[in-house]
Amino acid sequence: MNPTPTSNPVLIAHSREVGELLGIDPEWFASEQAARVLGGSELLPGMQPFAACYGGHQFGNWAGQLGDGRAINLGEMIATDGKHWTLQLKGPGRTPYSRSGDGLAVLRSSLREFLCSEAMHHLGVPTTRALSLVLSGDLVTRDMFYDGHPRKEPGAIVCRVAPTFTRFGNFEILTARQEIDNLRKLVDFTIAADFPHLELNSPDLYRDWFEEVCVRTAQMVVHWMRVGFVHGVMNTDNMSILGQTIDYGPYGWMDGYEPNWTPNTTDAAGRRYAFGNQGEIAHWNLLQLANALWPLFEQEAPLQHGLNRYVDVYQASFQTMMANKLGFKHFESETDAELIKELDKILQRTETDMTLFYRSLSAIKLDGIQVGELRDLVTPQWVGELLRSAYYGSEPDPSGVLNDTAHWMQRYLRRLMQDGRCDSERSEQMNSNNPLYVLRNYLAQQAIDAAEAGDYREIENLLELLRKPYQEQAGKEAYCKRRPDWARHKAGCSMLSCSS
């Protein structure tokens, strides 16, 4: 099964880092062959395209057979790191699992996936990668808002790269069909190919493997929470067995801090996949994977062990993550748990930009300050000045939010002083955990608008910017400001649909 040839493929962006990882000659990307291959119109020797079948739980319900409806694996290659990597085209035409779909993708969704894959990598978040973005030269009809007003949009194809694209759903479909022999073969193959460090002759091999899947998943979601990322569609068919972020659909970064926020219009009513629910949903998804693997275990203990490990690792990793964001040496449960709980409440009192709030904290200077001076120093006015860039609107909620924040800030600064670290050491830690630049939805939408008009420069600007998300970059001040008012309700800048 081959990709569908396109009318006029044009490569408009590529990741030099992924190209280097794969050992591809940089000059090749400027060739017509690169556009044809990465646009699905030509196969290189050795490529054997295929699409995978899988099932999945979508929004909490078993959806039955799904599969790669618009994704085609071109094949695997050994990269410069000595590991095998799979190249997959998303949007190159129909597959056996396309059902009623056309298997194509449009520029807006492909551009978002291309940029976000690389942005997440540079943020230090486990993720699939993106090699290239190709315009197909064809128009694709999509109803962006599912409101009966479809329009023709430019088609595009993104080349995704990962050690494997195996999902929880690949295992679920086999159990649902009672193909237990095939389930065992898939598990054995997955362990041998993607978890080679596990002891293959161990009697606890399957238990150890499932435990590692649970641990990796926990660590991935904690990274999401660290940077304010919301996946938007945490169905089991969108969960990587490697604990890597996969399938960038209606994702979003938190602008105003709101744990109940989801970027997905389809999820607007139930908010199942909202920011604050992601840890719990990942655990639920792992439970569905455990149910699928049950025929290979036929006992609860090893599977429950993995699920319990998820809970323990998630909690411990979350606490460490928050300690790093707040500049503590270590998480101290007797003081820090309550501080974090109160901070969560305060951030919701008025619309506060999550990214800018945490970066602002790193600017606090405590060298030479005594504990007894904090009460006079940390006033509501001082807090307002410190957090001015993070607050939406002309000023915070007038109902005492600055006063309450000042009380919290005094406790927080006393906690920092207990660690006895200098400002520079603390600030370095905080700024290496709290990004300054993230791929806010409105930034991606501006790049989409320009690209649809034939200007691809903003794609490259964002790709370059997001290579160093933790470092201040001269001349890039416009990219580290809170979301502008015009973008609050603009299509593509707040919530998005699954239409792509």
Secondary structure, DSSP 8 states (H G I E B T S, - for coil): ------SS-EEEEE-HHHHHHHT--GGGGGSHHHHHHHTTS---TT---B----EEEETTEEEEE---SSEEEEEEEE-TTS-EEEEEEESBS--TT-TTS--B-BHHHHHHHHHHHHHHHHHT--B-EEEEEEEEEEEEEE-TTSSS--EEEEEEEEEEEES---BHHHHHHHHHTT-HHHHHHHHHHHHHHH-TTS-TT-TTHHHHHHHHHHHHHHHHHHHHHHHTEE-S---GGG-BTTS-B---SS-EE-SB--TT--SBGGGTTT-TT-GGGHHHHHHHHHHHHHHHHHHHH-SHHHHHHHHHHHHHHHHHHHHHHHHHHHT-SS--HHHHHHHHHHHHHHHTTTTBBHHHHHHHHTT---TT--GGGHHHHS-HHHHHHHTGGGB-SSSS-TTTHHHHHHHHHHHHHHHHHHHT--HHHHHHHHHTTS-S----HHHHHHHHHHHHTT--HHHHHHHHHTTSTTS--TT-GGGGS---GGGSSSTTTS-B-S--
